[in-house]
């Protein structure tokens, strides 16, 4: 899908990181790990693009639509 849909070459597709799990837990863990990294004077892990594929029957789970969750996602984006 990375090559056919996004047009990335096999060398570029290694830049794609896929994480499977509950989005809220994954985001909270990454933010926690980033705080630890910063405390050790290490750079935090950030992302150029975050794509969420989450649904529950007919809708996105409510906890992924809150302003708080969106702010957490913003913290994980590489500043541009």
mmCIF file of the N, C-alpha and C atoms, coordinates in Angstrom:
data_MODEL
# 
_entry.id   MODEL 
# 
loop_
_atom_site.group_PDB 
_atom_site.id 
_atom_site.type_symbol 
_atom_site.label_atom_id 
_atom_site.label_alt_id 
_atom_site.label_comp_id 
_atom_site.label_asym_id 
_atom_site.label_entity_id 
_atom_site.label_seq_id 
_atom_site.pdbx_PDB_ins_code 
_atom_site.Cartn_x 
_atom_site.Cartn_y 
_atom_site.Cartn_z 
_atom_site.occupancy 
_atom_site.B_iso_or_equiv 
_atom_site.pdbx_formal_charge 
_atom_site.auth_seq_id 
_atom_site.auth_comp_id 
_atom_site.auth_asym_id 
_atom_site.auth_atom_id 
_atom_site.pdbx_PDB_model_num 
ATOM 1   N N  . UNK A 1 1  ? 0.824   -1.201 0.000  1.00 0.00 ? 1  UNK A N  1 
ATOM 2   C CA . UNK A 1 1  ? 0.000   0.000  0.000  1.00 0.00 ? 1  UNK A CA 1 
ATOM 3   C C  . UNK A 1 1  ? 0.862   1.257  0.000  1.00 0.00 ? 1  UNK A C  1 
ATOM 4   N N  . UNK A 1 2  ? 1.998   1.211  0.706  1.00 0.00 ? 2  UNK A N  1 
ATOM 5   C CA . UNK A 1 2  ? 2.871   2.386  0.773  1.00 0.00 ? 2  UNK A CA 1 
ATOM 6   C C  . UNK A 1 2  ? 3.376   2.746  -0.615 1.00 0.00 ? 2  UNK A C  1 
ATOM 7   N N  . UNK A 1 3  ? 3.769   1.741  -1.389 1.00 0.00 ? 3  UNK A N  1 
ATOM 8   C CA . UNK A 1 3  ? 4.302   1.996  -2.729 1.00 0.00 ? 3  UNK A CA 1 
ATOM 9   C C  . UNK A 1 3  ? 3.172   2.330  -3.693 1.00 0.00 ? 3  UNK A C  1 
ATOM 10  N N  . UNK A 1 4  ? 2.123   1.523  -3.702 1.00 0.00 ? 4  UNK A N  1 
ATOM 11  C CA . UNK A 1 4  ? 1.071   1.713  -4.701 1.00 0.00 ? 4  UNK A CA 1 
ATOM 12  C C  . UNK A 1 4  ? 0.188   2.930  -4.425 1.00 0.00 ? 4  UNK A C  1 
ATOM 13  N N  . UNK A 1 5  ? -0.125  3.208  -3.183 1.00 0.00 ? 5  UNK A N  1 
ATOM 14  C CA . UNK A 1 5  ? -1.042  4.304  -2.867 1.00 0.00 ? 5  UNK A CA 1 
ATOM 15  C C  . UNK A 1 5  ? -0.347  5.623  -2.575 1.00 0.00 ? 5  UNK A C  1 
ATOM 16  N N  . UNK A 1 6  ? 0.813   5.568  -1.921 1.00 0.00 ? 6  UNK A N  1 
ATOM 17  C CA . UNK A 1 6  ? 1.520   6.799  -1.576 1.00 0.00 ? 6  UNK A CA 1 
ATOM 18  C C  . UNK A 1 6  ? 2.640   7.129  -2.549 1.00 0.00 ? 6  UNK A C  1 
ATOM 19  N N  . UNK A 1 7  ? 2.982   6.189  -3.408 1.00 0.00 ? 7  UNK A N  1 
ATOM 20  C CA . UNK A 1 7  ? 4.009   6.437  -4.394 1.00 0.00 ? 7  UNK A CA 1 
ATOM 21  C C  . UNK A 1 7  ? 5.427   6.438  -3.859 1.00 0.00 ? 7  UNK A C  1 
ATOM 22  N N  . UNK A 1 8  ? 5.651   5.877  -2.693 1.00 0.00 ? 8  UNK A N  1 
ATOM 23  C CA . UNK A 1 8  ? 6.995   5.848  -2.124 1.00 0.00 ? 8  UNK A CA 1 
ATOM 24  C C  . UNK A 1 8  ? 7.785   4.678  -2.686 1.00 0.00 ? 8  UNK A C  1 
ATOM 25  N N  . UNK A 1 9  ? 9.052   4.883  -2.858 1.00 0.00 ? 9  UNK A N  1 
ATOM 26  C CA . UNK A 1 9  ? 9.933   3.811  -3.320 1.00 0.00 ? 9  UNK A CA 1 
ATOM 27  C C  . UNK A 1 9  ? 10.207  2.877  -2.143 1.00 0.00 ? 9  UNK A C  1 
ATOM 28  N N  . UNK A 1 10 ? 10.697  1.663  -2.425 1.00 0.00 ? 10 UNK A N  1 
ATOM 29  C CA . UNK A 1 10 ? 11.017  0.742  -1.318 1.00 0.00 ? 10 UNK A CA 1 
ATOM 30  C C  . UNK A 1 10 ? 11.998  1.353  -0.306 1.00 0.00 ? 10 UNK A C  1 
ATOM 31  N N  . UNK A 1 11 ? 12.934  2.204  -0.760 1.00 0.00 ? 11 UNK A N  1 
ATOM 32  C CA . UNK A 1 11 ? 13.866  2.839  0.169  1.00 0.00 ? 11 UNK A CA 1 
ATOM 33  C C  . UNK A 1 11 ? 13.137  3.846  1.069  1.00 0.00 ? 11 UNK A C  1 
ATOM 34  N N  . UNK A 1 12 ? 12.169  4.552  0.496  1.00 0.00 ? 12 UNK A N  1 
ATOM 35  C CA . UNK A 1 12 ? 11.440  5.556  1.276  1.00 0.00 ? 12 UNK A CA 1 
ATOM 36  C C  . UNK A 1 12 ? 10.439  4.931  2.238  1.00 0.00 ? 12 UNK A C  1 
ATOM 37  N N  . UNK A 1 13 ? 9.934   3.756  1.914  1.00 0.00 ? 13 UNK A N  1 
ATOM 38  C CA . UNK A 1 13 ? 8.899   3.172  2.762  1.00 0.00 ? 13 UNK A CA 1 
ATOM 39  C C  . UNK A 1 13 ? 9.423   2.807  4.141  1.00 0.00 ? 13 UNK A C  1 
ATOM 40  N N  . UNK A 1 14 ? 10.738  2.719  4.306  1.00 0.00 ? 14 UNK A N  1 
ATOM 41  C CA . UNK A 1 14 ? 11.280  2.426  5.633  1.00 0.00 ? 14 UNK A CA 1 
ATOM 42  C C  . UNK A 1 14 ? 11.047  3.588  6.593  1.00 0.00 ? 14 UNK A C  1 
ATOM 43  N N  . UNK A 1 15 ? 10.678  4.753  6.063  1.00 0.00 ? 15 UNK A N  1 
ATOM 44  C CA . UNK A 1 15 ? 10.380  5.901  6.920  1.00 0.00 ? 15 UNK A CA 1 
ATOM 45  C C  . UNK A 1 15 ? 8.989   5.797  7.537  1.00 0.00 ? 15 UNK A C  1 
ATOM 46  N N  . UNK A 1 16 ? 8.183   4.874  7.064  1.00 0.00 ? 16 UNK A N  1 
ATOM 47  C CA . UNK A 1 16 ? 6.823   4.705  7.555  1.00 0.00 ? 16 UNK A CA 1 
ATOM 48  C C  . UNK A 1 16 ? 6.864   3.810  8.787  1.00 0.00 ? 16 UNK A C  1 
ATOM 49  N N  . UNK A 1 17 ? 6.312   4.300  9.882  1.00 0.00 ? 17 UNK A N  1 
ATOM 50  C CA . UNK A 1 17 ? 6.250   3.527  11.118 1.00 0.00 ? 17 UNK A CA 1 
ATOM 51  C C  . UNK A 1 17 ? 4.777   3.250  11.411 1.00 0.00 ? 17 UNK A C  1 
ATOM 52  N N  . UNK A 1 18 ? 4.433   1.993  11.507 1.00 0.00 ? 18 UNK A N  1 
ATOM 53  C CA . UNK A 1 18 ? 3.061   1.606  11.800 1.00 0.00 ? 18 UNK A CA 1 
ATOM 54  C C  . UNK A 1 18 ? 3.007   1.056  13.215 1.00 0.00 ? 18 UNK A C  1 
ATOM 55  N N  . UNK A 1 19 ? 2.077   1.574  13.996 1.00 0.00 ? 19 UNK A N  1 
ATOM 56  C CA . UNK A 1 19 ? 1.894   1.105  15.360 1.00 0.00 ? 19 UNK A CA 1 
ATOM 57  C C  . UNK A 1 19 ? 0.463   0.617  15.506 1.00 0.00 ? 19 UNK A C  1 
ATOM 58  N N  . UNK A 1 20 ? 0.307   -0.575 16.011 1.00 0.00 ? 20 UNK A N  1 
ATOM 59  C CA . UNK A 1 20 ? -1.014  -1.149 16.205 1.00 0.00 ? 20 UNK A CA 1 
ATOM 60  C C  . UNK A 1 20 ? -1.312  -1.160 17.702 1.00 0.00 ? 20 UNK A C  1 
ATOM 61  N N  . UNK A 1 21 ? -2.468  -0.652 18.064 1.00 0.00 ? 21 UNK A N  1 
ATOM 62  C CA . UNK A 1 21 ? -2.861  -0.647 19.469 1.00 0.00 ? 21 UNK A CA 1 
ATOM 63  C C  . UNK A 1 21 ? -3.926  0.401  19.707 1.00 0.00 ? 21 UNK A C  1 
ATOM 64  N N  . UNK A 1 22 ? -4.346  0.517  20.932 1.00 0.00 ? 22 UNK A N  1 
ATOM 65  C CA . UNK A 1 22 ? -5.308  1.547  21.298 1.00 0.00 ? 22 UNK A CA 1 
ATOM 66  C C  . UNK A 1 22 ? -4.639  2.905  21.156 1.00 0.00 ? 22 UNK A C  1 
ATOM 67  N N  . UNK A 1 23 ? -5.179  3.755  20.306 1.00 0.00 ? 23 UNK A N  1 
ATOM 68  C CA . UNK A 1 23 ? -4.539  5.036  19.989 1.00 0.00 ? 23 UNK A CA 1 
ATOM 69  C C  . UNK A 1 23 ? -4.277  5.879  21.230 1.00 0.00 ? 23 UNK A C  1 
ATOM 70  N N  . UNK A 1 24 ? -5.220  5.920  22.138 1.00 0.00 ? 24 UNK A N  1 
ATOM 71  C CA . UNK A 1 24 ? -5.032  6.746  23.335 1.00 0.00 ? 24 UNK A CA 1 
ATOM 72  C C  . UNK A 1 24 ? -3.855  6.236  24.159 1.00 0.00 ? 24 UNK A C  1 
ATOM 73  N N  . UNK A 1 25 ? -3.748  4.931  24.315 1.00 0.00 ? 25 UNK A N  1 
ATOM 74  C CA . UNK A 1 25 ? -2.647  4.364  25.091 1.00 0.00 ? 25 UNK A CA 1 
ATOM 75  C C  . UNK A 1 25 ? -1.311  4.544  24.379 1.00 0.00 ? 25 UNK A C  1 
ATOM 76  N N  . UNK A 1 26 ? -1.282  4.365  23.067 1.00 0.00 ? 26 UNK A N  1 
ATOM 77  C CA . UNK A 1 26 ? -0.046  4.539  22.304 1.00 0.00 ? 26 UNK A CA 1 
ATOM 78  C C  . UNK A 1 26 ? 0.437   5.980  22.397 1.00 0.00 ? 26 UNK A C  1 
ATOM 79  N N  . UNK A 1 27 ? -0.468  6.930  22.236 1.00 0.00 ? 27 UNK A N  1 
ATOM 80  C CA . UNK A 1 27 ? -0.100  8.352  22.301 1.00 0.00 ? 27 UNK A CA 1 
ATOM 81  C C  . UNK A 1 27 ? 0.380   8.716  23.700 1.00 0.00 ? 27 UNK A C  1 
ATOM 82  N N  . UNK A 1 28 ? -0.330  8.291  24.716 1.00 0.00 ? 28 UNK A N  1 
ATOM 83  C CA . UNK A 1 28 ? 0.076   8.599  26.093 1.00 0.00 ? 28 UNK A CA 1 
ATOM 84  C C  . UNK A 1 28 ? 1.461   8.014  26.411 1.00 0.00 ? 28 UNK A C  1 
ATOM 85  N N  . UNK A 1 29 ? 1.724   6.792  25.950 1.00 0.00 ? 29 UNK A N  1 
ATOM 86  C CA . UNK A 1 29 ? 3.030   6.177  26.197 1.00 0.00 ? 29 UNK A CA 1 
ATOM 87  C C  . UNK A 1 29 ? 4.141   6.943  25.476 1.00 0.00 ? 29 UNK A C  1 
ATOM 88  N N  . UNK A 1 30 ? 3.904   7.323  24.237 1.00 0.00 ? 30 UNK A N  1 
ATOM 89  C CA . UNK A 1 30 ? 4.915   8.064  23.477 1.00 0.00 ? 30 UNK A CA 1 
ATOM 90  C C  . UNK A 1 30 ? 5.208   9.402  24.155 1.00 0.00 ? 30 UNK A C  1 
ATOM 91  N N  . UNK A 1 31 ? 4.176   10.104 24.620 1.00 0.00 ? 31 UNK A N  1 
ATOM 92  C CA . UNK A 1 31 ? 4.390   11.388 25.304 1.00 0.00 ? 31 UNK A CA 1 
ATOM 93  C C  . UNK A 1 31 ? 5.179   11.192 26.595 1.00 0.00 ? 31 UNK A C  1 
ATOM 94  N N  . UNK A 1 32 ? 4.866   10.129 27.319 1.00 0.00 ? 32 UNK A N  1 
ATOM 95  C CA . UNK A 1 32 ? 5.588   9.822  28.557 1.00 0.00 ? 32 UNK A CA 1 
ATOM 96  C C  . UNK A 1 32 ? 7.055   9.515  28.252 1.00 0.00 ? 32 UNK A C  1 
ATOM 97  N N  . UNK A 1 33 ? 7.284   8.689  27.237 1.00 0.00 ? 33 UNK A N  1 
ATOM 98  C CA . UNK A 1 33 ? 8.660   8.369  26.832 1.00 0.00 ? 33 UNK A CA 1 
ATOM 99  C C  . UNK A 1 33 ? 9.399   9.626  26.371 1.00 0.00 ? 33 UNK A C  1 
ATOM 100 N N  . UNK A 1 34 ? 8.705   10.514 25.665 1.00 0.00 ? 34 UNK A N  1 
ATOM 101 C CA . UNK A 1 34 ? 9.327   11.762 25.212 1.00 0.00 ? 34 UNK A CA 1 
ATOM 102 C C  . UNK A 1 34 ? 9.744   12.634 26.392 1.00 0.00 ? 34 UNK A C  1 
ATOM 103 N N  . UNK A 1 35 ? 8.919   12.694 27.423 1.00 0.00 ? 35 UNK A N  1 
ATOM 104 C CA . UNK A 1 35 ? 9.282   13.493 28.607 1.00 0.00 ? 35 UNK A CA 1 
ATOM 105 C C  . UNK A 1 35 ? 10.550  12.935 29.256 1.00 0.00 ? 35 UNK A C  1 
ATOM 106 N N  . UNK A 1 36 ? 10.652  11.616 29.297 1.00 0.00 ? 36 UNK A N  1 
ATOM 107 C CA . UNK A 1 36 ? 11.858  10.989 29.854 1.00 0.00 ? 36 UNK A CA 1 
ATOM 108 C C  . UNK A 1 36 ? 13.079  11.309 28.985 1.00 0.00 ? 36 UNK A C  1 
ATOM 109 N N  . UNK A 1 37 ? 12.907  11.251 27.680 1.00 0.00 ? 37 UNK A N  1 
ATOM 110 C CA . UNK A 1 37 ? 14.018  11.559 26.767 1.00 0.00 ? 37 UNK A CA 1 
ATOM 111 C C  . UNK A 1 37 ? 14.494  12.992 26.953 1.00 0.00 ? 37 UNK A C  1 
ATOM 112 N N  . UNK A 1 38 ? 13.569  13.921 27.021 1.00 0.00 ? 38 UNK A N  1 
ATOM 113 C CA . UNK A 1 38 ? 13.915  15.332 27.192 1.00 0.00 ? 38 UNK A CA 1 
ATOM 114 C C  . UNK A 1 38 ? 14.632  15.546 28.523 1.00 0.00 ? 38 UNK A C  1 
ATOM 115 N N  . UNK A 1 39 ? 14.194  14.844 29.561 1.00 0.00 ? 39 UNK A N  1 
ATOM 116 C CA . UNK A 1 39 ? 14.844  14.953 30.869 1.00 0.00 ? 39 UNK A CA 1 
ATOM 117 C C  . UNK A 1 39 ? 16.288  14.463 30.815 1.00 0.00 ? 39 UNK A C  1 
ATOM 118 N N  . UNK A 1 40 ? 16.583  13.551 29.895 1.00 0.00 ? 40 UNK A N  1 
ATOM 119 C CA . UNK A 1 40 ? 17.947  13.047 29.714 1.00 0.00 ? 40 UNK A CA 1 
ATOM 120 C C  . UNK A 1 40 ? 18.700  13.826 28.634 1.00 0.00 ? 40 UNK A C  1 
ATOM 121 N N  . UNK A 1 41 ? 18.152  14.964 28.231 1.00 0.00 ? 41 UNK A N  1 
ATOM 122 C CA . UNK A 1 41 ? 18.734  15.803 27.172 1.00 0.00 ? 41 UNK A CA 1 
ATOM 123 C C  . UNK A 1 41 ? 18.815  15.077 25.833 1.00 0.00 ? 41 UNK A C  1 
ATOM 124 N N  . UNK A 1 42 ? 17.865  14.198 25.593 1.00 0.00 ? 42 UNK A N  1 
ATOM 125 C CA . UNK A 1 42 ? 17.756  13.511 24.315 1.00 0.00 ? 42 UNK A CA 1 
ATOM 126 C C  . UNK A 1 42 ? 16.560  14.086 23.566 1.00 0.00 ? 42 UNK A C  1 
ATOM 127 N N  . UNK A 1 43 ? 16.600  14.064 22.237 1.00 0.00 ? 43 UNK A N  1 
ATOM 128 C CA . UNK A 1 43 ? 15.464  14.626 21.491 1.00 0.00 ? 43 UNK A CA 1 
ATOM 129 C C  . UNK A 1 43 ? 14.232  13.730 21.599 1.00 0.00 ? 43 UNK A C  1 
ATOM 130 N N  . UNK A 1 44 ? 13.055  14.333 21.624 1.00 0.00 ? 44 UNK A N  1 
ATOM 131 C CA . UNK A 1 44 ? 11.835  13.527 21.640 1.00 0.00 ? 44 UNK A CA 1 
ATOM 132 C C  . UNK A 1 44 ? 11.574  12.917 20.267 1.00 0.00 ? 44 UNK A C  1 
ATOM 133 N N  . UNK A 1 45 ? 10.794  11.862 20.242 1.00 0.00 ? 45 UNK A N  1 
ATOM 134 C CA . UNK A 1 45 ? 10.368  11.266 18.983 1.00 0.00 ? 45 UNK A CA 1 
ATOM 135 C C  . UNK A 1 45 ? 9.159   12.050 18.491 1.00 0.00 ? 45 UNK A C  1 
ATOM 136 N N  . UNK A 1 46 ? 9.241   12.544 17.259 1.00 0.00 ? 46 UNK A N  1 
ATOM 137 C CA . UNK A 1 46 ? 8.111   13.250 16.659 1.00 0.00 ? 46 UNK A CA 1 
ATOM 138 C C  . UNK A 1 46 ? 7.833   12.662 15.283 1.00 0.00 ? 46 UNK A C  1 
ATOM 139 N N  . UNK A 1 47 ? 6.699   13.035 14.744 1.00 0.00 ? 47 UNK A N  1 
ATOM 140 C CA . UNK A 1 47 ? 6.254   12.474 13.477 1.00 0.00 ? 47 UNK A CA 1 
ATOM 141 C C  . UNK A 1 47 ? 5.878   13.598 12.519 1.00 0.00 ? 47 UNK A C  1 
ATOM 142 N N  . UNK A 1 48 ? 6.125   13.376 11.230 1.00 0.00 ? 48 UNK A N  1 
ATOM 143 C CA . UNK A 1 48 ? 5.725   14.337 10.210 1.00 0.00 ? 48 UNK A CA 1 
ATOM 144 C C  . UNK A 1 48 ? 4.241   14.222 9.892  1.00 0.00 ? 48 UNK A C  1 
ATOM 145 N N  . UNK A 1 49 ? 3.701   13.049 10.117 1.00 0.00 ? 49 UNK A N  1 
ATOM 146 C CA . UNK A 1 49 ? 2.318   12.771 9.728  1.00 0.00 ? 49 UNK A CA 1 
ATOM 147 C C  . UNK A 1 49 ? 1.776   11.690 10.650 1.00 0.00 ? 49 UNK A C  1 
ATOM 148 N N  . UNK A 1 50 ? 0.569   11.881 11.143 1.00 0.00 ? 50 UNK A N  1 
ATOM 149 C CA . UNK A 1 50 ? -0.080  10.864 11.975 1.00 0.00 ? 50 UNK A CA 1 
ATOM 150 C C  . UNK A 1 50 ? -1.409  10.529 11.320 1.00 0.00 ? 50 UNK A C  1 
ATOM 151 N N  . UNK A 1 51 ? -1.602  9.269  11.035 1.00 0.00 ? 51 UNK A N  1 
ATOM 152 C CA . UNK A 1 51 ? -2.844  8.804  10.420 1.00 0.00 ? 51 UNK A CA 1 
ATOM 153 C C  . UNK A 1 51 ? -3.515  7.841  11.385 1.00 0.00 ? 51 UNK A C  1 
ATOM 154 N N  . UNK A 1 52 ? -4.729  8.146  11.748 1.00 0.00 ? 52 UNK A N  1 
ATOM 155 C CA . UNK A 1 52 ? -5.470  7.269  12.644 1.00 0.00 ? 52 UNK A CA 1 
ATOM 156 C C  . UNK A 1 52 ? -6.548  6.515  11.891 1.00 0.00 ? 52 UNK A C  1 
ATOM 157 N N  . UNK A 1 53 ? -6.579  5.239  12.069 1.00 0.00 ? 53 UNK A N  1 
ATOM 158 C CA . UNK A 1 53 ? -7.606  4.396  11.469 1.00 0.00 ? 53 UNK A CA 1 
ATOM 159 C C  . UNK A 1 53 ? -8.318  3.705  12.622 1.00 0.00 ? 53 UNK A C  1 
ATOM 160 N N  . UNK A 1 54 ? -9.297  4.389  13.165 1.00 0.00 ? 54 UNK A N  1 
ATOM 161 C CA . UNK A 1 54 ? -9.969  3.864  14.355 1.00 0.00 ? 54 UNK A CA 1 
ATOM 162 C C  . UNK A 1 54 ? -11.472 4.048  14.205 1.00 0.00 ? 54 UNK A C  1 
ATOM 163 N N  . UNK A 1 55 ? -12.181 3.003  14.494 1.00 0.00 ? 55 UNK A N  1 
ATOM 164 C CA . UNK A 1 55 ? -13.627 3.101  14.470 1.00 0.00 ? 55 UNK A CA 1 
ATOM 165 C C  . UNK A 1 55 ? -14.212 2.068  15.412 1.00 0.00 ? 55 UNK A C  1 
ATOM 166 N N  . UNK A 1 56 ? -15.426 2.320  15.817 1.00 0.00 ? 56 UNK A N  1 
ATOM 167 C CA . UNK A 1 56 ? -16.149 1.433  16.719 1.00 0.00 ? 56 UNK A CA 1 
ATOM 168 C C  . UNK A 1 56 ? -17.556 1.323  16.153 1.00 0.00 ? 56 UNK A C  1 
ATOM 169 N N  . UNK A 1 57 ? -17.854 0.230  15.503 1.00 0.00 ? 57 UNK A N  1 
ATOM 170 C CA . UNK A 1 57 ? -19.124 0.035  14.803 1.00 0.00 ? 57 UNK A CA 1 
ATOM 171 C C  . UNK A 1 57 ? -19.288 1.094  13.709 1.00 0.00 ? 57 UNK A C  1 
ATOM 172 N N  . UNK A 1 58 ? -19.963 2.200  14.035 1.00 0.00 ? 58 UNK A N  1 
ATOM 173 C CA . UNK A 1 58 ? -20.274 3.202  13.014 1.00 0.00 ? 58 UNK A CA 1 
ATOM 174 C C  . UNK A 1 58 ? -19.563 4.531  13.217 1.00 0.00 ? 58 UNK A C  1 
ATOM 175 N N  . UNK A 1 59 ? -18.727 4.629  14.234 1.00 0.00 ? 59 UNK A N  1 
ATOM 176 C CA . UNK A 1 59 ? -18.120 5.931  14.499 1.00 0.00 ? 59 UNK A CA 1 
ATOM 177 C C  . UNK A 1 59 ? -16.742 5.777  15.135 1.00 0.00 ? 59 UNK A C  1 
ATOM 178 N N  . UNK A 1 60 ? -16.023 6.883  15.181 1.00 0.00 ? 60 UNK A N  1 
ATOM 179 C CA . UNK A 1 60 ? -14.732 6.930  15.863 1.00 0.00 ? 60 UNK A CA 1 
ATOM 180 C C  . UNK A 1 60 ? -15.011 6.951  17.364 1.00 0.00 ? 60 UNK A C  1 
ATOM 181 N N  . UNK A 1 61 ? -14.272 6.202  18.165 1.00 0.00 ? 61 UNK A N  1 
ATOM 182 C CA . UNK A 1 61 ? -14.483 6.231  19.615 1.00 0.00 ? 61 UNK A CA 1 
ATOM 183 C C  . UNK A 1 61 ? -14.379 7.667  20.147 1.00 0.00 ? 61 UNK A C  1 
ATOM 184 N N  . UNK A 1 62 ? -15.261 8.018  21.041 1.00 0.00 ? 62 UNK A N  1 
ATOM 185 C CA . UNK A 1 62 ? -15.372 9.406  21.513 1.00 0.00 ? 62 UNK A CA 1 
ATOM 186 C C  . UNK A 1 62 ? -14.070 9.945  22.073 1.00 0.00 ? 62 UNK A C  1 
ATOM 187 N N  . UNK A 1 63 ? -13.293 9.102  22.763 1.00 0.00 ? 63 UNK A N  1 
ATOM 188 C CA . UNK A 1 63 ? -12.076 9.597  23.407 1.00 0.00 ? 63 UNK A CA 1 
ATOM 189 C C  . UNK A 1 63 ? -10.993 9.976  22.402 1.00 0.00 ? 63 UNK A C  1 
ATOM 190 N N  . UNK A 1 64 ? -11.175 9.621  21.129 1.00 0.00 ? 64 UNK A N  1 
ATOM 191 C CA . UNK A 1 64 ? -10.223 10.026 20.097 1.00 0.00 ? 64 UNK A CA 1 
ATOM 192 C C  . UNK A 1 64 ? -10.678 11.298 19.375 1.00 0.00 ? 64 UNK A C  1 
ATOM 193 N N  . UNK A 1 65 ? -11.809 11.830 19.766 1.00 0.00 ? 65 UNK A N  1 
ATOM 194 C CA . UNK A 1 65 ? -12.329 13.032 19.123 1.00 0.00 ? 65 UNK A CA 1 
ATOM 195 C C  . UNK A 1 65 ? -12.276 14.261 20.025 1.00 0.00 ? 65 UNK A C  1 
ATOM 196 N N  . UNK A 1 66 ? -11.714 14.118 21.210 1.00 0.00 ? 66 UNK A N  1 
ATOM 197 C CA . UNK A 1 66 ? -11.688 15.234 22.147 1.00 0.00 ? 66 UNK A CA 1 
ATOM 198 C C  . UNK A 1 66 ? -10.577 16.228 21.814 1.00 0.00 ? 66 UNK A C  1 
ATOM 199 N N  . UNK A 1 67 ? -10.761 17.437 22.266 1.00 0.00 ? 67 UNK A N  1 
ATOM 200 C CA . UNK A 1 67 ? -9.740  18.469 22.089 1.00 0.00 ? 67 UNK A CA 1 
ATOM 201 C C  . UNK A 1 67 ? -8.439  18.056 22.781 1.00 0.00 ? 67 UNK A C  1 
ATOM 202 N N  . UNK A 1 68 ? -8.565  17.438 23.955 1.00 0.00 ? 68 UNK A N  1 
ATOM 203 C CA . UNK A 1 68 ? -7.388  16.991 24.703 1.00 0.00 ? 68 UNK A CA 1 
ATOM 204 C C  . UNK A 1 68 ? -6.558  16.006 23.879 1.00 0.00 ? 68 UNK A C  1 
ATOM 205 N N  . UNK A 1 69 ? -7.220  15.041 23.247 1.00 0.00 ? 69 UNK A N  1 
ATOM 206 C CA . UNK A 1 69 ? -6.493  14.062 22.447 1.00 0.00 ? 69 UNK A CA 1 
ATOM 207 C C  . UNK A 1 69 ? -5.844  14.724 21.239 1.00 0.00 ? 69 UNK A C  1 
ATOM 208 N N  . UNK A 1 70 ? -6.539  15.645 20.613 1.00 0.00 ? 70 UNK A N  1 
ATOM 209 C CA . UNK A 1 70 ? -5.982  16.347 19.454 1.00 0.00 ? 70 UNK A CA 1 
ATOM 210 C C  . UNK A 1 70 ? -4.750  17.164 19.852 1.00 0.00 ? 70 UNK A C  1 
ATOM 211 N N  . UNK A 1 71 ? -4.761  17.743 21.041 1.00 0.00 ? 71 UNK A N  1 
ATOM 212 C CA . UNK A 1 71 ? -3.596  18.492 21.525 1.00 0.00 ? 71 UNK A CA 1 
ATOM 213 C C  . UNK A 1 71 ? -2.412  17.550 21.765 1.00 0.00 ? 71 UNK A C  1 
ATOM 214 N N  . UNK A 1 72 ? -2.703  16.350 22.237 1.00 0.00 ? 72 UNK A N  1 
ATOM 215 C CA . UNK A 1 72 ? -1.627  15.366 22.439 1.00 0.00 ? 72 UNK A CA 1 
ATOM 216 C C  . UNK A 1 72 ? -1.014  14.982 21.096 1.00 0.00 ? 72 UNK A C  1 
ATOM 217 N N  . UNK A 1 73 ? -1.857  14.791 20.092 1.00 0.00 ? 73 UNK A N  1 
ATOM 218 C CA . UNK A 1 73 ? -1.336  14.480 18.764 1.00 0.00 ? 73 UNK A CA 1 
ATOM 219 C C  . UNK A 1 73 ? -0.456  15.610 18.254 1.00 0.00 ? 73 UNK A C  1 
ATOM 220 N N  . UNK A 1 74 ? -0.884  16.824 18.498 1.00 0.00 ? 74 UNK A N  1 
ATOM 221 C CA . UNK A 1 74 ? -0.113  17.984 18.044 1.00 0.00 ? 74 UNK A CA 1 
ATOM 222 C C  . UNK A 1 74 ? 1.278   18.005 18.683 1.00 0.00 ? 74 UNK A C  1 
ATOM 223 N N  . UNK A 1 75 ? 1.361   17.599 19.943 1.00 0.00 ? 75 UNK A N  1 
ATOM 224 C CA . UNK A 1 75 ? 2.663   17.538 20.625 1.00 0.00 ? 75 UNK A CA 1 
ATOM 225 C C  . UNK A 1 75 ? 3.608   16.539 19.966 1.00 0.00 ? 75 UNK A C  1 
ATOM 226 N N  . UNK A 1 76 ? 3.043   15.538 19.305 1.00 0.00 ? 76 UNK A N  1 
ATOM 227 C CA . UNK A 1 76 ? 3.866   14.510 18.678 1.00 0.00 ? 76 UNK A CA 1 
ATOM 228 C C  . UNK A 1 76 ? 4.282   14.853 17.247 1.00 0.00 ? 76 UNK A C  1 
ATOM 229 N N  . UNK A 1 77 ? 3.720   15.917 16.702 1.00 0.00 ? 77 UNK A N  1 
ATOM 230 C CA . UNK A 1 77 ? 4.076   16.304 15.342 1.00 0.00 ? 77 UNK A CA 1 
ATOM 231 C C  . UNK A 1 77 ? 5.363   17.113 15.318 1.00 0.00 ? 77 UNK A C  1 
ATOM 232 N N  . UNK A 1 78 ? 6.172   16.845 14.303 1.00 0.00 ? 78 UNK A N  1 
ATOM 233 C CA . UNK A 1 78 ? 7.411   17.601 14.114 1.00 0.00 ? 78 UNK A CA 1 
ATOM 234 C C  . UNK A 1 78 ? 7.040   19.043 13.813 1.00 0.00 ? 78 UNK A C  1 
ATOM 235 N N  . UNK A 1 79 ? 7.626   20.013 14.541 1.00 0.00 ? 79 UNK A N  1 
ATOM 236 C CA . UNK A 1 79 ? 7.281   21.410 14.271 1.00 0.00 ? 79 UNK A CA 1 
ATOM 237 C C  . UNK A 1 79 ? 7.762   21.850 12.892 1.00 0.00 ? 79 UNK A C  1 
ATOM 238 N N  . UNK A 1 80 ? 6.902   22.502 12.171 1.00 0.00 ? 80 UNK A N  1 
ATOM 239 C CA . UNK A 1 80 ? 7.237   23.058 10.855 1.00 0.00 ? 80 UNK A CA 1 
ATOM 240 C C  . UNK A 1 80 ? 6.752   24.480 10.797 1.00 0.00 ? 80 UNK A C  1 
# 
